[in-house]
Amino acid sequence: KAGVTQTPRYLIKTRGQQVTLSCSPISGHRSVSWYQQTPGQGLQFLFEYFSETQRNKGNFPGRFSGRQFSNSRSEMNVSTLELGDSALYLCASSPQGDSRYTGELFFGEGSRLTVL
Amino acid sequence: KNEVEQSPQNLTAQEGEFITINCSYSVGISALHWLQQHPGGGIVSLFMLSSGKKKHGRLIATINIQEKHSSLHITASHPRDSAVYICAGPTRPLQGAQKLVFGQGTRLTINP
């Protein structure tokens, strides 16, 4: 069974640009959550989607947005990039809603964004 | 004060030693995750527990919901256990949306 796939793995952008990151969950998983990891702030929750609906959102500005498609694939977008947006962006999927759900999260390898 | 506090922040030990990493939280967490992150960034979920104790190989996790405290133990530690260990709790009930709050992580180094 394929794991969680994130693309691209690495990217470099300049201030003011926008970026779109993609996350393909494990087949059958309907919940996808996104996280930002920086050396200063550590891991922080961005948002979570379940069956195309955003169920919860972390404390990030409106420049950070996301969506989920009917096949459960998810994208997140950051507009008007700032230097502080340089981070590792991780997504995780889980089989919430499945009777076998044990609470485990399955993480992708992350997308490392550098803003110059 | 962070909602989820881990200790110690850094831990260096010799191969074979018994390792304990602690996690205390102030928010109303109904269950807690223990995660392992190796250099390069990949994160693996080790445990999710809401009560008692769970064991997987040489790893043992315990939680006391009333005292808001959890511990991760590694028996017979090995250099391949070297990683950052992170605890995190959902701020909503288990079956709902998981707005995870993370500890700052414990960097574990096991020397041969």
Interface residues (C-beta under 8 A of the other chain):
Chain A: S31 S33 Y35 Q37 G42 L43 Q44 F45 E48 F50 R55 N56 G58 L88 L90 A92 S94 Q96 Y101 T102 G103 E104 L105 F106 F107 E109 G110 R112
Chain B: A31 H33 L35 G40 G41 G42 I43 V44 S45 M48 S50 I86 A88 R92 L94 Q95 G96 A97 Q98 K99 L100 V101 F102 G103 Q104 G105
